[in-house]
Amino acid sequence: MEAKSASEILFPEVRIGKYVVRPWSWGDIMDLTPVFQRVIKSFGEAGITYDNIETRIPDMIPALMPFTPEILSVTLKITTEEVRAMDASVASIALLTVFNQNIEYLKNSFGQVTARTATATKAT
């Protein structure tokens, strides 16, 4: 069995059909920050918080779906039109892969934002 290089360990990629899903780069995160802000607002409007997210999956899906073309577009380096034309099963697998690859970043970011929001709300 061939040993993985440091870059293969640090930057794993997953092939899904003709698409390659890689963990977000710093540039991807910068491009996605406005999208994340809208996702967090959408989650807040749906009553989804860091503390209840695991029990609110059915509510999370419709709150997140409008943003998935932008998330996949940035991650896969394709246009949003290409994302919209993707086979639904391929897009679903790609999206789940994106979240799995970036889960630590998402948990840390979502937790920090919701904690700041809760603190600001208590202060007012």
C-alpha positions in Angstrom: 0.0 0.0 0.0 1.3 3.4 -1.0 1.7 6.0 1.8 -0.2 9.2 1.3 1.8 12.4 0.9 1.5 15.3 3.4 -0.6 17.2 0.9 -3.0 14.3 0.3 -3.5 14.1 4.1 -3.8 17.9 4.6 -5.9 18.5 1.5 -8.0 15.4 0.8 -10.2 15.5 -2.3 -13.2 13.4 -3.3 -14.2 12.7 -6.9 -18.0 12.6 -7.5 -18.5 11.9 -11.2 -16.7 14.6 -13.1 -16.5 16.9 -10.1 -13.7 17.2 -7.5 -14.6 18.3 -4.0 -11.8 19.8 -2.0 -11.9 21.4 1.5 -12.3 25.1 1.3 -9.3 27.3 0.8 -9.0 30.7 2.5 -10.1 32.3 -0.7 -13.2 30.0 -0.9 -14.1 31.0 2.7 -13.7 34.7 1.8 -16.0 34.2 -1.3 -18.5 32.3 0.8 -18.6 34.6 3.8 -21.6 36.7 2.4 -23.4 33.4 1.8 -22.7 32.2 5.3 -24.1 35.4 6.7 -27.3 34.9 4.8 -27.5 31.2 5.8 -27.1 32.2 9.5 -29.8 34.8 9.1 -32.1 32.2 7.5 -31.3 29.7 10.3 -32.2 32.4 12.9 -35.5 33.1 11.1 -36.2 29.4 11.2 -35.3 29.2 15.0 -32.2 27.1 14.3 -29.4 27.7 16.8 -26.1 26.0 17.5 -27.7 24.4 20.5 -30.7 22.9 18.7 -29.3 22.3 15.1 -29.1 18.5 15.5 -32.8 18.3 16.3 -33.8 20.8 13.6 -32.5 19.0 10.5 -36.0 19.0 8.8 -36.1 22.8 9.3 -32.5 23.3 8.3 -32.9 21.8 4.8 -35.4 24.4 3.5 -33.4 27.2 5.2 -30.2 26.1 3.5 -31.4 25.1 0.0 -31.6 28.6 -1.5 -27.8 29.0 -0.8 -26.6 25.6 -2.1 -26.0 26.7 -5.7 -23.5 29.4 -4.5 -21.9 27.1 -2.0 -21.4 24.4 -4.7 -20.4 26.9 -7.3 -17.5 28.2 -5.2 -16.5 24.8 -3.9 -16.5 23.0 -7.3 -15.3 26.0 -9.3 -18.3 25.9 -11.6 -21.0 28.3 -12.4 -24.3 28.4 -10.5 -26.0 27.5 -13.8 -23.9 24.3 -13.9 -24.9 23.6 -10.3 -28.6 24.0 -11.2 -28.1 21.6 -14.1 -26.4 18.9 -12.0 -28.1 15.6 -11.4 -29.9 15.9 -8.1 -28.2 12.8 -6.6 -24.7 14.1 -7.6 -25.5 17.5 -6.2 -26.7 16.0 -2.9 -23.6 13.8 -2.6 -21.4 16.8 -3.4 -23.1 19.0 -0.9 -22.8 16.4 1.9 -19.2 15.9 1.0 -18.5 19.7 1.2 -20.1 19.8 4.7 -18.2 16.7 5.8 -14.9 18.2 4.6 -15.5 21.5 6.3 -17.5 20.5 9.3 -15.0 21.8 11.9 -14.8 25.2 10.3 -18.6 25.4 10.1 -19.2 24.3 13.7 -16.6 26.8 15.0 -18.0 29.6 12.9 -21.6 28.9 13.6 -21.0 28.5 17.3 -19.1 31.8 17.5 -21.7 33.7 15.6 -24.7 32.4 17.6 -22.8 33.0 20.9 -22.1 36.6 19.9 -25.8 37.0 18.8 -27.0 35.6 22.1 -24.7 37.9 24.1 -25.7 40.9 22.1 -29.4 40.0 22.6 -29.0 39.7 26.3 -27.1 43.1 26.5 -30.0 44.9 24.8 
